[in-house]
Amino acid sequence: MSNKGKAINGAKWTTISTIVNTCLQFGQIAILARLLEPTSFGLVSISTLVINFLSIFAHFGFSNSIIYKQESDRQILSTIYFLNIAIGLLMFVVIYAATPLLVLYYKEPKLAEVLRIAAFYFPIVFLGQIYNILLEKELQFKTLALTEIICSVLGTSTTIFFAYQGYQAKALIFGLLAAQFTKMFIQNIIARKYFSPVKYFNLKQIKEHLRFGIFNIGDSVLGFANNNLDTILIGGLLDVRQLGYYTIASQIAVYPVSRLCPIIIQISYPIMARFKDNLEQLKGAYLKIVDFLAYCNIPLLIGLYLMAGNVIPLIYGPGWEPTIPLIKVFIFMGIFSCLMYPLSTVAYSTGKPNLLFYMNIVTLIIKFPIIYIIATHYGIIGIAIGFLTTTFISLVLNFLLIQYMLGSFMGRFLKNIILPVLFSLVMATVILFYKQFIGNSGLIHTILQITLGGITYALLTLKFKISYTELMSLRSSI
């Protein structure tokens, strides 16, 4: 199968996985919003924050380096495999040791038990991590997608079960661990044909992978600080309940971006890495990825901006109204973020991860004083606006780096982006007309507005972007 065919097949399966996981995620939040307090979501947000931070050091950038180098040496992979297991156990110990300090900072005693349960994430995940990397390297997206669906169903079911039993924040952690254990177990079975570890460990053998990962780790640490500075400050300066509102608003508004974009990058990177020496091909691939992400995300986000006041009370019940203004700020952050996602793929494909590191240094220097000052004076909505402002600055820096790595591209980019923006504005006009002259409250009007907006965008896309014949041709190629 050609690279294009593999990309199309990967897109098909990851799309199916994304749809299923998105439905499960929104369904889970809708149920849990009625069972759990906002404080529970805040506690889990902090636990996730800790897990994500330690994960940066745990994988040492091996995922990107194995794919970039197309690594297949059994001794090298065995060294990486055993190193991953050792680091996973170390991360478990680190969380236990750091728990009292985190409880002191966030001033929430309940956090201790949640963190100590969440610590089991690392020994579980890093038993299967290398197999997940190899499945990506071999472009086995169908296997990855089906595994993800199975684990998501199990994780969601486990979370809801324990939530009904009154476990509050711990229910979400139990669901996470159940999903990750199942994923690890399946990966160890399926991907053994690509690699079976031998009794070999030599750090000198993987020095190129470690060297590749140095800037990757530095970039990830700074990226973590940039992306989570708001969560860190809210938990410390305000309170865990406010963090719960902020977390739910972020999950709802940024979820389409956070789910779709990484999957598209996951598909694109192994393929782009194969023609890393051809800048014109990389530029063309980059523009196609941005075009696709814009067409998928911009209408969803603009539609959510218009429908947030209707959807939140209907789906999540009373008590979550404070999330609505936050969601409307996050919408624009989501649009900026989806346009920035392909940057890392270009940087790794051109062998320049150091540029991501430098960009994150500059961004963090700008971001911290802006958000800290706003946080101390204007509360939670001020933090969201500050984060939006600095995200726009990051977008500008992103385009400058793309220009440096790939050459001139902005003309083609603007030509591509204008259509999804115009189509989304037409869609928004239709929805607003309905709201003004037909009706705006109640389930029926909400469903009709969403349907009418979706049909409007789809018809414009079929008319001016991709014809029905091309759509059928694409379907037959899948």
ABEGO torsion letter per residue (X at the ends): XBAAAAAAAAAAAAAAAAAAAAAAAAAAAAAAAAABBAAAAAAAAAAAAAAAAAAAAAAGGAAAAAAAAGBABAAAAAAAAAAAAAAAAAAAAAAAAAAAAAAAAAGBAAAAAAAAAAAAAAAAAAAAAAAAAAAAAAGBAAAAAAAAAAAAAAAAAAAAAAAAAGAEAAAAAAAAAAAAAAAAAAAAAAAAAABBBBBBBBAAAAAAAAAAAAAAAAAAAAAAAAAAAAAAAAAAABBAAAAAAAAAAAAAAAAAAAAAAAAAAAAAAAAAAAAAABAAAAAAAAAAAAAAAAAAAAAAAAAAAAAAAAAAAAAAEBGAAAAAAAAAAAAAAAAAAAAAAAAAAAAAAAGBAAAAAAAAAAAAAAAAAAAAAAAAAAEAAAAAAAAAAAAAAAAAAAAAAAAAAAEBAAAAAAAAAAAAAAAAAAAAAAAAAAAAAAEABEAAAAAAAAAAAAAAAAAAAAAAABBAAAAAAAAAAX
